[in-house]
């Protein structure tokens, strides 16, 4: 007997959709610096993502969906195929530069009270990224959706929500780290009521509800391009449906974790604000008036990205 504890097994789960320019770098980085198996789930990409992945077919487990099932369902496909102790959820626009991420395994393996752990995220040029969030509130989301970005930091609710007060050089508990790079125990799966946005938020809330902690480990680093993992788009209609998907996700979250009264307040307040914006665009005959009206009615009828092109 050597007396050494066996390192828990890990599977990298990567969901791809129209990210041919980045997915190769992501997979190559995990092959170079990772361990365990790599599972890539492609959600019926229409670019050259699938062709880009084929050279790695003997080194990764590649699941090809014949239609876009959404981020959440695809994540669960990967989790179920993993057969590992831990899942490392990694965005296709993220990549490893070293083996510092392995510190996450050591910490998670040594403390059963920890349910998930995240590294610090960095831009490709080395600047630190802060995608960490506290659990959302109506006031913080009102700022994010209806106040021009240049004024966001004037609001204490938004500063708190986006964790602007955190020292990211310190190990600490977090409510909601970025889903772009997150290690968690494989007894968790995502809530498939969420299509794209909100499933990582709900997962984090569920981990805390289970009495487990979520930690930031700043000595571990993952690099991340900004919004290039398949949801970045210049198409106004697609952007509108992505916004609806996020709003739908927040509604599900509030209904489940803050109670029906808070959820109802969210629906009423946001319907009013979205309606005011839509009316302004119609009265001023702005080019985007149909988009703003569709966003308003989509919110009223609880539509998310599943309804895109329906």
N, C-alpha and C positions, 0 to 999 in steps of 0.2 A: 504493500500500500504506500503510495507516494504521499498521501495526506493532502494532496492538492484538490481543490474543488473544481469540478468541470465547469467551464464557462457555458452559460445558457446559450442555446441555439437562437439564431436570429434570421429572419427573412426580410429582405428589402422589398417593399411593395410600391410600385410606381405605376400610376395611371397616366396614360398618354392620350392626347387628342390634338392633332394638327400642330405638332411641335417638332417637326423634322430637324430644324436647325439646332435644337438643343438636346434632344433625347440621346443622341450618340455620346455627347460629352458626359451626360449624366451616367449612362450605363458603363462607359469606359472608366469613370472615376470609381464606381462601386466595384468593378472588377479589379481595379488596381489597389484600392485602399480598404475595401469592405471584407466581409467574411460571411459565410452562410450562403443561402441561395437568393437569387434575384428573380422576382416575379413582375413582369410587365404586362399590364392589361391595356390593350388599345381599344378605344371606344369608337371604332369605325372611322378612323381618320381619313380625310379626303385629300390630304397632301401626300408627301412621300415618306411619312413617318414609318409605315410598315416596311417599305423597302429598305429604309435605313436600319431597321431592327433585324432584318433577316440574317445579316452576317454574324449576329450574336446568338442565333437560334440554338446552337449546341452548348452555349454557356449560360443561358437564362431560360426560365420558363415563360413562354410567350402565350398569352391568352388573347385571342382575336375575336372581338364582338362584331356581329354583323350589323349592328346599329348602335347609336349612342345611348347607352343605358344610364348615363350620368356618372358623376364622380363617385358618389356614395356606393351605389351598387357595385361598381367596378372595384372599389376598395375592398368590399366584402368578398368579392370573387377571389381577390389576391390573398386575403386573410385566411379564407377557408382552404386555399390551395397550399398554404405555407407549411403547416405541420412543424412549427417552431415555437420555442418558448416566448419569444418576443417578436414584435412587428416593428420594423423601422419604416414608417410612412415617409416617402420622399417624393417631392414634386419633380416632374421631368425637367423643370428649369432650375433645379438645384444640383449641386455636385460637391463631391468630397475633394479635399486637397491634401489630406493627411489621414492618419489613423487616430486622431484625437477623439473621434466619435465613440471609440471603444470604451472611453471612460463612462459613457452613459450606461453601457451594459454592466460595468463593475458596480456602479452605484445602485442600479435597479436590482441587481442580483443580491446585493448585500443588505437591502432594506425592504422587507415585505410590505411596509406601510406606504411605499411609493408605487403609484400605479402607472405613472408616465414621467418621462424626463425629456428635456429639449436642450439642444445646443444653442449657442449664439449664432445668429445668421449674419452673413456679411455680403455686401455687394461684391461683384467680381473684382473691383479695384481695391478691395480691402476695407472699405468703409463699413461701419457696423449698421445693421438694419434693425429697426424696432417694429416688428409685427406682433408684438405681445399685446394682449388685450385683457382687461378685466371683463367680467360678465356684463353684457350691455344693459343700458337703461334707456328709457324713452327719450329723455332729455339729450343724452349723448348722441343718439341716432338722429334726432331732429337736427342737431348741428351738422352732422356728417352729410345728411341728405339735402338740407335746404339752406345752409349757410355757405357762402363762397369760401373756398379752401384757405384763402389768405387770412381769413378771420377765425379759423377754427381754434387756434391756440388761445384766443381771448376768453374761451368758455371753460370754466373749471370742470364741468361734467365731461367735456371732451378730453381735456388734459388727463383727467383721472382714468377715463375709459382706455385711452391709448398709452397708459403707463409712462407718461413723460417724467414722472417723479422717480422711476426706478433706476438704480445704479446697475447697469448690465454687466459690470465687472465682478459682481458678487453672486455667489450661489444663493438661491432663495426660492421659496414656493411661488408658483404662478397660478392664476386662475385659468388663463387661456393662452398658452404659447402658440406660435404659428404652426399650422398644420403642414407647412412646407417641409419640415424635418422634425419628426416626433417619434420617439421610441416608447412603446407601451406593451403591456402584457397581452398575450394573444387570446386571453379569455374574453376580450372585448371585441365587439364588432360595431359598425356604424349603423345609425338609425336610417333605414332606407326610405323614410318619408321625405327626407331631404334629397334633392336632386344633385345640386352642386354645393351651394353655400349653406352653412349652418351645421353640417354633420360633425365637423371637428369641434365646434362650439358645444354641441350637445354631448359629444363624447367626453369632453373635459368636465362638463358639469356633472355627468353621471359618475365619473371617476371620483370626484370630490364627494358626491352624495354617498358613494360606497364606503366613505371613510378613508380613502387613500389620497395621498398627496401627489401633486404635480410639481416638478422641480425644474429650475434652470441651472445648467452646469456650464458656466462661462468658459471653462478651459477646453470645452469641445466646440469645434467650429464646423459649420457647413456654409457653403457659398451659394448665393441665390440671385438669379436674375429677377427683375421686377415685372410681375404680371405678364410673363411670356410662356406660361405653361398651358396655353390653349384657350384662356379666357380673355386675353388681350385682343381687342378688335376695334377697328375704326368704323364698323357698321352701326349706325344709330339704332336700327331695329334690334340688333343682337344685344347691344348695350342695354337697351330698355328691358329686354327679357332677362338679362343677367341681374339688373336691378330688382326686377320683380321676384326673381329667385331668391335674392338676398332678403328682401322684405318678407317673403313667404316664410323663409327660414327663421327669421326673428320672431314672427308670429307664432310658429310652432314652439319655439323655445319658451317664449313668455307664457303660452298657454299651459305648457307642461310643468314649468319650474317656478313661475311667479303667481300663478292662479288666474282664474277666469276674469276677475275684475280688472287686473292689470292688463291682461291680453285685450279685453274689450276697450280699455282706455287707449291702448296702442292703436287698435283698429280705427277708432273714432278720430283720434288726433291726426294720424297719418292720412286717413281718407280725406279729412278736411284740408290738410296742407297740400296733398296731391291734387285735390279738386281745385283749389285756389290757383295753383300753378297752371293747371290745364286751362282754366277759364281765362287767365291772363294771356296765355299763348293764343287762344282763339280770338279774343277781343282785339289783340294787336296783330292778328293774322301772321304770326311768325311761322317760318317754314316747318318747324318741328311740332306744330300744334297737334297733328294727328298722333305723333309719337307720345306726347304728353297726355293726350286724352286716353290713348290705349293703356298707358301706364296706370292712370287713375282707375279705369274700369277693370283692368287686370287685377289690381289690388283689391277692389271691392269684391271680386268673384274668386279670390284666393288662387290666382293662377301663378304658376312658376314655370321654369324652363321646360317642364314636361309638355306644356301647351304650345311651345314654339312651333310656328307654322301649322298649327291646328285650326 
